[in-house]
Amino acid sequence: MLYKVLRFFSTLIGVIVGLSIFVNLRPFITEYIHISEGVVFTPVNIGYYAIGGLLFGLIFYLLTPLFINIFNRFLTWADSKLKLVPTQDIALVVIGLIITLVIGLLLSFPISRIPVVGIYLSPLLTILLVFVGVRFLLNRKDDFTFLTNLFSRGAKGKGEDEIYKILDTSAIIDGRIVDICKTGFLEGVIVVAGFVLEELRHIADSSDLLKRNRGRRGLDVLNKIQKEMNVPVQIYEGDFEDIAEVDSKLVRLAKTVNGKIITNDYNLNKVCELQGVPVLNINELANAVKPVVLPGEEMAAQIIKEGKEAGQGVAYLDDGTMIVVEDGKRHIGETLEVMVTSVLQTAAGRMIFAKPKQDADNYSEAK
């Protein structure tokens, strides 16, 4: 219904525009067509105006769907961008506009009375005040945290609070984020910052083969998340030009949109903890879901290489957990039953210490 109403009014506007244009063109074409100068409803006059109105009415009628489509696309684009703008920033901009416009209006009266230049200085001063005032408030937005709390409570009350998960470069290149998205455990909106994309592009264009492959892998991972995963993804086009490091920009972005950072970077993890920014570490998640192994349990292990200490052999579980086997060096290349003696949990992961089951049995018999 709305579409038909818009098309009707667009056609009506086209008719009016056509009549107006043909009225203004009348003095130039009177020598070619006999049009009466007075207000006389002659057939020639009526036909002349009818042609103008119908021609432009038809043009506007045919172009209306195109205009509506362009307008809808613009609204969709604007909505996707504005979703990433915190409500606090919008409120500060509105408050800044109101205050600076009132001040500019009060100052414009005496300034406009200045001879010659006053009429030009008045609007320029108002524009300058608006720019400076809004910029000042946005730069001091950390002092207006009460607005953040106010709007956060309102959003939660309406059930409209979005959870933003911001990906850093290490988490993208790692690739496990794709599998996490597939499981459906990750809620909210995935946010990829433009400066992170730029860093990935630089890595992908590196002259070093390893870096180039890592960068291209990261771009492939993002493409897969955006096209194949049933998870909303948004690109944050903004930047923090006063900050040079990407990690610091991510921390600022997380504070701005009240989001959480997904990372594998140990240093970024610690910085987020110090600054009170929620962080989701994929390595910690991987360690948390690994099967629990207790001392005394038995398992099969294939010794693949020599350990650091004399006589040690090293094996790995399917999830990458390292098993250090005492006296395992002489069994390199063999698969044997081992018994767990202890488990060491570190920030880098989990290590299992074991000994060949046969040796453990012999030790028990000797006792």
C-alpha positions as CSV (number, residue, x, y, z in Angstrom):
1,M,0.0,0.0,0.0
2,L,2.8,2.4,0.9
3,Y,4.6,1.6,-2.3
4,K,1.4,2.6,-4.4
5,V,0.9,5.8,-2.4
6,L,4.6,6.8,-2.9
7,R,4.3,6.1,-6.6
8,F,1.1,8.1,-6.9
9,F,2.6,11.2,-5.2
10,S,5.8,10.8,-7.2
11,T,3.8,10.8,-10.4
12,L,1.8,13.9,-9.2
13,I,5.1,15.7,-8.5
14,G,6.3,14.8,-12.0
15,V,3.2,16.3,-13.5
16,I,3.6,19.5,-11.6
17,V,7.3,19.7,-12.5
18,G,6.5,19.1,-16.2
19,L,3.8,21.8,-16.2
20,S,6.3,24.2,-14.5
21,I,9.0,23.5,-17.0
22,F,6.8,23.9,-20.0
23,V,5.4,27.2,-18.6
24,N,8.9,28.5,-18.4
25,L,9.8,27.2,-21.9
26,R,6.7,28.8,-23.5
27,P,8.4,32.1,-24.5
28,F,11.1,30.1,-26.4
29,I,8.8,27.9,-28.5
30,T,6.0,30.3,-29.3
31,E,7.6,30.9,-32.7
32,Y,7.3,27.2,-33.5
33,I,3.9,26.5,-31.9
34,H,1.0,28.9,-31.9
35,I,0.4,29.3,-28.1
36,S,-1.8,32.2,-26.9
37,E,0.0,34.5,-24.4
38,G,-3.2,35.1,-22.4
39,V,-5.0,32.7,-20.2
40,V,-7.0,31.2,-23.0
41,F,-8.0,27.5,-22.9
42,T,-7.4,26.8,-26.5
43,P,-6.8,23.3,-27.8
44,V,-3.2,24.1,-28.6
45,N,-2.6,25.5,-25.1
46,I,-4.3,22.5,-23.4
47,G,-2.4,20.0,-25.5
48,Y,0.9,21.8,-24.9
49,Y,0.6,21.7,-21.1
50,A,-0.8,18.2,-21.2
51,I,2.2,16.9,-23.1
52,G,4.5,18.5,-20.4
53,G,2.6,17.1,-17.5
54,L,2.1,13.6,-18.9
55,L,5.7,13.4,-20.1
56,F,7.3,14.2,-16.7
57,G,4.6,12.3,-14.8
58,L,5.5,9.2,-16.8
59,I,9.2,9.7,-16.2
60,F,8.7,10.0,-12.5
61,Y,6.3,7.1,-12.5
62,L,8.9,4.8,-14.1
63,L,11.8,6.1,-12.0
64,T,10.0,5.8,-8.6
65,P,10.9,2.0,-8.1
66,L,14.6,2.9,-8.8
67,F,14.5,5.7,-6.3
68,I,12.8,3.5,-3.7
69,N,15.3,0.7,-4.2
70,I,18.3,3.2,-3.8
71,F,16.7,4.7,-0.7
72,N,16.1,1.2,0.9
73,R,19.7,0.2,0.1
74,F,20.9,3.4,1.7
75,L,18.8,2.8,4.8
76,T,20.1,-0.8,5.1
77,W,23.7,0.5,4.8
78,A,23.1,3.3,7.3
79,D,21.5,0.9,9.8
80,S,24.4,-1.5,9.6
81,K,26.8,1.3,10.4
82,L,24.8,2.9,13.1
83,K,24.4,-0.4,15.0
84,L,28.1,-0.2,15.9
85,V,27.8,3.4,17.2
86,P,27.2,3.3,21.0
87,T,24.0,5.0,22.2
88,Q,26.2,7.1,24.5
89,D,27.9,8.7,21.5
90,I,24.6,9.4,19.8
91,A,23.3,11.1,22.9
92,L,26.5,13.2,23.3
93,V,26.3,14.3,19.7
94,V,22.6,15.4,20.1
95,I,23.4,17.2,23.3
96,G,26.4,18.9,21.8
97,L,24.4,20.0,18.7
98,I,21.7,21.5,20.9
99,I,24.1,23.4,23.1
100,T,26.3,24.7,20.3
101,L,23.4,25.7,18.1
102,V,21.9,27.7,20.9
103,I,25.2,29.4,21.6
104,G,25.7,30.1,17.9
105,L,22.2,31.6,17.6
106,L,22.8,33.9,20.6
107,L,26.2,35.1,19.1
108,S,24.9,35.5,15.6
109,F,22.7,38.5,16.4
110,P,25.6,40.9,17.4
111,I,28.0,39.4,14.8
112,S,25.5,39.7,11.9
113,R,25.4,43.5,12.6
114,I,29.1,43.9,11.6
115,P,29.1,45.7,8.2
116,V,29.9,43.7,5.1
117,V,31.4,40.6,6.7
118,G,28.9,40.1,9.5
119,I,26.4,38.2,7.4
120,Y,29.1,35.7,6.4
121,L,30.8,35.4,9.8
122,S,27.6,34.5,11.6
123,P,27.0,31.0,9.9
124,L,30.7,30.2,9.8
125,L,31.0,30.8,13.6
126,T,27.9,28.6,14.3
127,I,29.4,25.7,12.2
128,L,32.8,26.1,13.9
129,L,31.1,26.0,17.4
130,V,29.1,22.9,16.4
131,F,32.3,21.1,15.2
132,V,34.4,22.1,18.3
133,G,31.6,21.3,20.8
134,V,30.7,17.9,19.5
135,R,34.4,16.9,19.1
136,F,35.1,18.1,22.7
137,L,32.2,16.0,24.1
138,L,33.2,12.9,22.2
139,N,36.8,13.2,23.4
140,R,35.6,13.5,27.0
141,K,32.9,10.7,26.7
142,D,34.7,8.7,29.4
143,D,33.5,11.4,31.9
144,F,29.9,10.6,30.9
145,T,29.7,7.0,32.0
146,F,26.3,7.6,33.6
147,L,24.9,7.8,30.1
148,T,26.3,4.4,29.3
149,N,24.8,2.9,32.4
150,L,21.4,4.6,31.7
151,F,21.2,3.4,28.1
152,S,22.5,-0.1,29.0
153,R,19.7,-0.5,31.5
154,G,17.1,0.7,29.0
155,A,18.4,-1.7,26.3
156,K,18.4,-4.7,28.6
157,G,14.9,-3.9,29.7
158,K,13.7,-4.0,26.1
159,G,15.8,-7.1,25.3
160,E,17.7,-5.3,22.6
161,D,21.2,-5.5,24.1
162,E,23.6,-6.7,21.5
163,I,26.7,-8.8,22.5
164,Y,29.7,-7.8,20.3
165,K,32.6,-10.3,19.9
166,I,35.6,-8.5,18.4
167,L,38.1,-10.6,16.5
168,D,41.8,-9.8,16.7
169,T,44.3,-10.8,14.1
170,S,45.7,-13.8,15.9
171,A,42.3,-15.4,16.4
172,I,41.5,-14.9,12.7
173,I,44.7,-16.4,11.5
174,D,44.4,-19.3,14.0
175,G,41.2,-20.5,12.2
176,R,39.6,-22.3,15.1
177,I,37.0,-19.6,15.3
178,V,35.3,-21.2,12.3
179,D,34.8,-24.4,14.2
180,I,33.6,-22.5,17.3
181,C,31.0,-20.7,15.2
182,K,29.8,-24.0,13.7
183,T,29.1,-25.4,17.2
184,G,26.6,-22.6,17.9
185,F,28.1,-21.8,21.3
186,L,29.1,-18.3,20.2
187,E,26.3,-15.8,20.7
188,G,26.0,-12.2,19.5
189,V,27.5,-10.3,16.6
190,I,31.0,-10.9,15.3
191,V,32.8,-7.6,14.7
192,V,35.8,-7.3,12.4
193,A,37.5,-3.9,12.6
194,G,38.8,-2.2,9.4
195,F,42.2,-1.7,10.9
196,V,42.4,-5.5,11.6
197,L,41.5,-6.1,7.9
198,E,44.2,-3.7,6.9
199,E,46.8,-5.5,9.1
200,L,45.8,-8.8,7.5
201,R,46.1,-7.3,4.1
202,H,49.7,-6.2,4.9
203,I,50.6,-9.6,6.2
204,A,49.1,-11.3,3.1
205,D,51.2,-8.9,0.9
206,S,54.4,-9.7,2.9
207,S,57.5,-10.8,1.0
208,D,58.0,-13.5,3.6
209,L,56.3,-16.7,2.4
210,L,55.2,-17.8,5.9
211,K,53.7,-14.4,6.8
212,R,52.0,-14.3,3.3
213,N,50.4,-17.7,3.8
214,R,49.3,-16.7,7.3
215,G,47.7,-13.5,6.0
216,R,45.9,-15.3,3.2
217,R,44.7,-18.0,5.6
218,G,43.2,-15.2,7.8
219,L,41.4,-13.6,4.8
220,D,40.0,-17.1,3.8
221,V,38.8,-17.6,7.4
222,L,37.0,-14.3,7.4
223,N,35.4,-15.1,4.1
224,K,34.2,-18.4,5.4
225,I,32.7,-16.9,8.5
226,Q,30.9,-14.2,6.6
227,K,29.5,-16.5,3.9
228,E,29.1,-20.0,5.4
229,M,28.4,-19.5,9.1
230,N,25.0,-18.7,10.5
231,V,26.5,-15.9,12.6
232,P,25.9,-12.1,12.1
233,V,29.1,-10.4,11.0
234,Q,29.7,-6.6,11.0
235,I,32.6,-4.6,9.7
236,Y,33.6,-1.7,11.9
237,E,34.9,1.0,9.5
238,G,35.9,3.5,12.1
239,D,39.5,4.1,13.3
240,F,41.2,5.6,16.2
241,E,43.8,7.8,14.6
242,D,45.3,8.9,17.9
243,I,46.4,5.3,18.6
244,A,49.1,3.6,16.6
245,E,49.0,-0.1,17.8
246,V,46.3,-2.4,16.6
247,D,46.0,-4.1,20.0
248,S,45.4,-0.7,21.7
249,K,42.8,0.1,19.1
250,L,41.0,-3.1,19.8
251,V,40.9,-2.3,23.5
252,R,39.4,1.1,22.7
253,L,36.9,-0.4,20.3
254,A,35.8,-2.9,22.9
255,K,35.2,-0.1,25.4
256,T,33.4,1.9,22.8
257,V,30.8,-0.8,21.8
258,N,30.9,-2.6,25.2
259,G,32.1,-5.7,23.5
260,K,34.4,-8.7,24.2
261,I,37.7,-9.4,22.4
262,I,38.4,-12.9,21.0
263,T,42.1,-13.5,20.9
264,N,45.0,-16.0,21.1
265,D,47.5,-13.3,22.0
266,Y,48.8,-13.7,25.6
267,N,49.9,-10.1,25.9
268,L,46.6,-8.7,24.6
269,N,44.9,-11.0,27.1
270,K,46.8,-9.5,30.0
271,V,46.2,-5.9,28.7
272,C,42.5,-6.5,28.5
273,E,42.4,-7.9,32.1
274,L,44.3,-4.8,33.4
275,Q,41.9,-2.4,31.6
276,G,38.8,-4.3,32.6
277,V,37.9,-5.4,29.1
278,P,36.2,-8.9,28.8
279,V,38.4,-11.2,26.7
280,L,37.7,-14.7,25.3
281,N,40.9,-16.6,24.8
282,I,40.6,-19.5,22.3
283,N,43.6,-21.3,23.8
284,E,42.0,-21.3,27.3
285,L,38.8,-22.6,25.7
286,A,40.7,-25.4,24.0
287,N,42.4,-26.4,27.2
288,A,39.1,-26.3,29.1
289,V,37.4,-28.8,26.8
290,K,40.3,-31.2,26.6
291,P,39.6,-34.6,28.3
292,V,40.7,-34.8,31.9
293,V,43.6,-37.2,32.4
294,L,44.4,-38.4,36.0
295,P,47.5,-40.0,37.3
296,G,47.3,-43.8,37.1
297,E,45.3,-43.9,33.9
298,E,46.5,-45.9,30.9
299,M,46.6,-44.9,27.3
300,A,48.3,-45.7,24.0
301,A,51.0,-43.4,22.8
302,Q,53.2,-43.4,19.7
303,I,56.7,-42.1,20.5
304,I,57.8,-39.9,17.7
305,K,60.9,-38.1,18.9
306,E,63.5,-37.7,21.6
307,G,62.7,-35.6,24.7
308,K,64.8,-32.8,26.3
309,E,66.0,-34.9,29.2
310,A,68.1,-38.1,28.8
311,G,66.1,-41.2,27.9
312,Q,62.8,-39.3,27.4
313,G,60.5,-39.8,24.5
314,V,57.7,-37.5,23.2
315,A,54.3,-38.4,22.0
316,Y,51.2,-36.4,21.2
317,L,47.4,-36.9,21.7
318,D,45.0,-36.1,18.8
319,D,44.3,-32.7,20.3
320,G,48.0,-31.8,20.3
321,T,48.6,-32.4,24.0
322,M,52.3,-33.4,24.6
323,I,53.1,-36.7,26.4
324,V,56.6,-36.9,27.9
325,V,57.4,-40.6,28.4
326,E,60.2,-41.7,30.8
327,D,62.6,-44.1,29.2
328,G,60.7,-43.7,25.9
329,K,63.7,-42.8,23.7
330,R,64.3,-46.5,23.0
331,H,60.7,-46.9,21.8
332,I,60.8,-44.1,19.1
333,G,58.6,-45.1,16.2
334,E,56.6,-47.6,18.4
335,T,53.1,-47.4,19.8
336,L,53.0,-48.7,23.4
337,E,50.8,-48.6,26.5
338,V,51.8,-45.9,29.0
339,M,50.7,-45.0,32.5
340,V,50.1,-41.4,33.5
341,T,52.3,-40.3,36.4
342,S,51.5,-36.6,36.6
343,V,49.7,-33.8,34.6
344,L,51.1,-30.2,34.4
345,Q,48.8,-27.4,33.4
346,T,50.5,-24.2,32.1
347,A,49.3,-21.1,30.3
348,A,50.6,-22.5,27.0
349,G,48.7,-25.8,27.4
350,R,48.7,-29.1,29.2
351,M,51.6,-31.6,29.5
352,I,51.3,-35.2,30.5
353,F,54.1,-37.2,32.1
354,A,54.0,-40.9,31.8
355,K,56.1,-44.1,31.8
356,P,55.8,-47.3,29.8
357,K,53.1,-49.6,31.4
358,Q,55.5,-52.5,31.3
359,D,58.1,-50.7,33.3
360,A,55.4,-49.5,35.8
361,D,54.2,-53.1,36.2
362,N,57.7,-54.4,36.8
363,Y,58.3,-51.6,39.4
364,S,55.1,-52.7,41.2
365,E,56.1,-56.3,41.2
366,A,59.6,-55.5,42.5
367,K,58.0,-53.6,45.4
